[in-house]
Amino acid sequence: MPSENGLIDATNLRLLAELVEDARISQAELGRRVGLSAPAVAERLARLEREGAIVGYRTDVSPAALGYTLAAVVRMRPAPRQIPKVADVARATPEVVECHRVTGEDCFYMKIHVRSVEHLEEVIDRFTPYGQTTTSIIQSSPVPRRGIELGPQRELA
């Protein structure tokens, strides 16, 4: 399904699929895989970046390798007029790796990485002046972080 502005055509979808598989692939190899020259690949990637279809390239590092052995989900129900402050504290807290404003009884859903239960308590204490928190320690992740499904390429042909 092409985007409204025509940015995601079949070739761009193939480029994106290859990058999702291996973001370190060279533009020359990427071109070989999708049937374009390296300069054509560079031009398409630049446009995808400029238009916001590609929002970044990243390396995922295991939090455990850095000593962050516990992960937790913190749900937050801010006190009246404290929503902006909770967002500010989340942005300023390096242990918060995701923060989402959500609907429902809680207004925020955050994922954090900490070194210990004591560290978890310290992080939670940064938020409690602004409302009620509910915390769950993550035991395992049967579906680890992943990108959005790019869908069958035949639909775009």
N, C-alpha and C positions, 0 to 999 in steps of 0.2 A: 504494500500500500504506500504509494508515494506521499510525501508531505504536501501540504497545501501550496507551498512555494516551489515545488518541483525539485527541491534540493536532494531528496533521497530517491534517486533513480536506481535501477538495477545494478549499475556499476558501482555507485557509491555504497550501496548496501553490501556488495561483495568486498569493497575496500574496508568497510567497518567490520565485517565479519572476520576478515583476516587480522585486523588490528586487535580485535577482542581476543582472538586466539593467541596472538603474539605481538604485543605493542612495540617490541624491539626490532621488528622486521625492517630491513632496509627498504628504501623507496624503490630501488631497482628490483629487488625480489618481489615486492608487493606488485609492481608493474607487471612482472612476468606472470604472476599468479592470476591477475585480472585482465591481462591483455592490453596494457597501456605502457607508454614510455615513462621513465622516471620523472621527466618534467611534467607530464600530464598528471601523474600521481601527485606530485608536489602541489600543482595548481588546485586539484580537487581537494586535497587535504587542507590547504590553506583556506579554501572557501568553506569547507565543513567546519573548520575552527572559527572562522570569522562569523559564520551564521549561527554558531552555538550548538551545532549537532555533535561536535567533538568538544567536550568540556575540559579535557585534560588527559594526561598520560601519567601513570602512577606505578610505583613499586609498592606492593603490600609486604609489610614486615610483620612477622609474628610478634604480637604483644608479649607472649611468654618468653621469647628470646631476649626481650628487654627487661624481664623481671616482673611484668604485669601478669600475674598468674590467675587473677580473678577477673571475670567480666560480669557485669550486672546491668539490669534494666532498671532505670529509675523513672517512675511515673510521678508527675508533679501536678498538684492542684493548687495554683497560686491563690493567695489571699486577694481580696478586692484591690484592684488597681496595681497589682504586682506583676502582671504578665510581662511588661517590658523589662523589669528588673531581673526576672528569672532568665529571660533570653540573654541579657547582658552577662549574668553570672555564668551561664552555660558557655557562651563564647569565650569567656576569660578563664575557663577551667580546662586545662589541657587533657585531663583524664576523660572528658566528654568527647567521644569520637563521632557521635551522631546526636542530633537534637531535632525533634520534629514537633511542631505545634499541631495538635490533633483535636478532633471533636470528641464529645463524650464527657464523662465526669472529670477526667483529667485533661489538662490543657497541653501538657508536654510529655513526650516520650523520649527518653535519652538512653543511649548505650554508653557505658563507661568501662574503662580498664583500670584496675588498681593492683597494687602489689600485695595487699593483705586485707584482712577484715578491719584492722585498725585504720588503714588507709581509706577503705570504703567509708567508714564512719566519718573521717575527716572531710571527704568529698560531700557526703550527704549533709553534713553540718553547714556547708556553704549555702545550701538551698533552704534549709528549714526556717530561717527568719522570714522567708517570703511565702510560705504556704506549707501544705501537707505533702509529704513524699511517701511513696510506696516503692519498696525495693525488692527485686528478685535477683538472686544470683543465677547466672547462666551455667547450666550443667554441661550442655553439649549443644552443638549446632548441626542438626541433620541436614539443613540447607544453608551452607555457608554463603557469605556475601557473594553476589554474582550480578552480572549486568542483565539488562533487559533482553528478552528473547528477540532476536532480529527477524524471526519469521522466515517462512519459506521464500526463497528468492524467486521462484517461478511466478509468484503473484505480481511481481514488478515487471516482468518481461513484456 
